Amino acid sequence: MAFTVSRRGLAGFAAGATSAGFVISSAQADTLDETLKNNVLRVGIHPNSPPFSSRNSSGAYEGFDVAVANKLAEELKIEKVEFIPTETAQRVPFLVANTIDISLGGLTRNSERAKLIEYTFPLHTEVMGVLTTDKLKISSYEELNDPKYTIVDVRSAWTIDWAKENLPKAKLEIVDTNADVVRMVAQGRGDAIVEMLDFFMAFTNDHKDVKWQVLPAKIDLGWDAIGVQKGNYALRDCLNIALYKLHASGFVDAEWQKAFGSAMLEKVPYQPYF
């Protein structure tokens, strides 16, 4: 069966191209020695994307990406982590311009980005699938292509266009937050969520009386890694060694569970070679 997937924030980057208002011009990356000497790791994170990263009541950043960044700095013996607000479209330009040393924030691997930046070993996955309740008796996402079904999604998500293209007969209900999406289905005002499900599972805990189900067949699987400036292999390789330790020790899984309220739907099969 054929379907198309264009990921959130994916753009056809090319060297010297303009993206989201930024002219991408290359700047020399800090070497690993310089980063260690400065004793600062500059980390690009989304300014408001819980549970990946957001500011708490004290104004400090918290979330999965924050915990990972602090642990990586500890592994590299770097004392200070500087969190730099980095919107989705700014991640690659900020790396290219040497504004940040590494980029977190659900940076999915794809060949267009790989022309401009380096990727580490995967940090986590993101599974696109169908989340619904036991009231909906379907076995595949294709069955949602019917006017009697309503798909709920969050405003500005790329999956809205995906649904329009691949499930054009279904009704679409668009709301403001991930919590609202889950609430709509829990209350029976929508039938299913077709999304990157890891980012919605935590909100099902707010509706414990509902019998939730994830359809077994995945629609797509994304591999999200840490972005590093092109050619900065020394930093990338050190991060890979640290990432292996974070995976092997259970740190990544534990922080994911804490942040998202459930286990990663597809675990990263880590190994000591990269």
N, C-alpha and C positions, 0 to 999 in steps of 0.2 A: 504494500500500500504506500502511497506517496503523500507526503505532507511537507510543509516548509516551516522552518523555525528560524526566526531572526532574534537574537538575544537582546535583552535590555542593555541599552547603551552601545550596541555594536554599530560601528561605523566603518566605512571602507577607508581606513587610514592609509596614507602613503607619505613617505618622507617629504617634508616641506609643504604638506597639505594643510588646509585650514579646517579645524574641527571645533564646533560649538563656540565659534568666535575666537579661538586660539590659533595663531599661526605656529605650527610645530617647528621649532628650530632647535637643533641639537646643541647641547652644552656638555662640556666635559664632566663626567661623573666624578664625584669624590672617590678616590681609591679606598680600598678596605683599610689600608694603613692610616689614611687621613680620617676616616670615620672613627677608627679606634682611638686615634690621637685626640680628636675633638671630643670623644667620649659622649657623643650624641647620635642617636638613631632617629632620623626624620621619617615619620610614618604618616602616609596619607590614609585617612579614614573618612568615611561619609559623616558629615556633621549631624545628621538626624536620620538614622536608619536602624532603629532598634529591631531585634536585639543584637545586631552587629555592633553598632556604636551610636551613642547619643549622650547628651549631657544630663547629669543628675541634678538634684535640687541645689547642690553646692557649686555647680558649674563645671565639675570635672567630668571627663569622658569615662564611660563605662560600657561594657558589653563584650561579646565574644572576641571581636577584633582587638579590643584594648587589652584583654587578658593575654591573647596570643602575642601581641607586640611586646608587652612587658616581659613575658617569659623568654621570647627570642633575644631581647636585649640582655637579659640575665645570662643566657647561654653564651652570648658573645662577649660577656664581661663589659658591657657598655652601661654606664650608670644612669644616663638620662635618656628618656624617650620624649621626643617632641612630636605631639600629635598635630597634624596640619589638616584643617578641613578641606576635603577634596570631593567635590561633587562627581557623580558618575562619569560625565563627559570629560572631566579634568584629569582622570587618572593617568592615561597614557601621556598627554601633554606635560603634566607635572613631572613624570619620570624623565621624559626626553629633555626637558629644560633644566633638570637637576634641582628642582624645587623640593623633591622628596627623595629619600634613599630607597624606600620600598612602598608599594601600594597594596593595601588590603581592601576589604569591602566587596567581597563576592566577585573577584576579577576572573571571569570565565576564560579559559584558554581558547583562542581561535587563531587561525593562520594570519589574519590581517594584523592583529595586535603583535603577533610574533615577529612581524617584519620590523617592528620598531622597539620592542622591549624583550627582555629575557623573562622566562617563567621559572619558578622553582618547582620542586616536586609538589603535587597537589596538596592543598591544606584541607579542603573539604569538597564534597559534591553537592549538586543541587538536582533534585529529581522532579521532572515535570510529569504530572500524572493527574488522576481524578480523585478528589476527595468528596465523598457524599455520605449519605446515611443508609441505614438498612431499609428505609422506605423506598429507595430507588432500586429497582430490580434490573440492572444492566450489567454487562460483563466487559464492555469495551467503550472507549471514548467515542467511537463512531456512532454508537446508538444515541448519543446526545444530539445528533443532527436531526432534530425533530421539533416542530413548533410547540409541542406540548411541554418541552423542557426549558427551564431558565437557568442559564449559567451566570454566576456572580463573580465579579472581578473588581480589583482596586483601580481607581482612576490613574491613568497614565501608564499602566502596565503594558508591555509589548504583547503579552498574551491575549489582550483584547483583539488586536489585529490578527493574531494567529487564529482565534476562534471565529472571527468573521470570515476568514479565508477557508478554514477547514471544517467549520460547523455552521455554515451560513443560515441554516433553517432554524437553529435554536435562538431563543430570546436571550438578550444580554441585559443584565442589571449591573450598573456601575456605581460603586460606593467609594467612600473616602479613605478607609483604612483597612488593613488586613483583618483586624478584629471585627469590623463591620461586615466584611465578606463572610466570615465564619458565622456570625450572628444571624445573617440573613438565611443561611441554609439551615441552621439550628432551629429557627423559628418557622421553617417551612415556606418562606417567601422566595426561596430559590432551591434548585434541585442539586446543583453540583458546582464544585470549584475546579477549574482546569488551570493549573498554575504550577509554579515551582513550590512543591508542597511543604518542603522543610520549613519554609518561612511562615506557614499558616498553622502547623500542627499544635504549637503551644496554646493557641487560642481555643482549641477544642476543649481544653481543661476547664474553660468557663461554662461549659454546657455538658456537665457530666451525666445528665439524664438522657442525652442523645447517644444512640449507638452509631458511632462513626465507622466508616470503612474506606479504605484506599483500594482502588481497583488494582489487581496484581500486575497488569501489564503497564510498563512505563512508556510514556510518550517520547521522552528524551532524557538524557543524562548529561549533565554538564560537570566539568572538572575545573574547580576554582583553585588557583594557585596564588602565590605572592609575586607581584611584578617588581622587576629590578631593571635599572637602566641598561640599554643595549651594550654588550661587551663587558659588563661588570661581573665577570665570571668568579672572581675571588669572593665577593660578597654572596653571590648566588650559591656557590658551593658550600660556604660556611652555613648559610641558611638551610640548605638541604640536609646537612649533617645534624643541625639542631632540630629540624622538622622530623627527622627520623626518630630522634630521642623523644620528641613531644608526642608522636604517634605511638611509639612502642611503650611508653610509660602510661598511656591512657589519658594523658593531659588533654589532648584535643577532644576526645570523646566526652570526657567529664565536663569540660567547659561548654561544649555544644549542648549537652543535656541540660546544664544549668541555664544557659541562655535561651534555648529554644523549647525547653520543656519536654523534649522527646529525643530519642536517639536519631542519629543521621540515618536517613532512609536507605542510603547506599554508602557503606563504609569505604574509606580509602585503603586499598591493599598495599600498605607500606612495606618496604624492604630496604636493606642497607645499601643497595646499589642504585645509582641514579645516572 
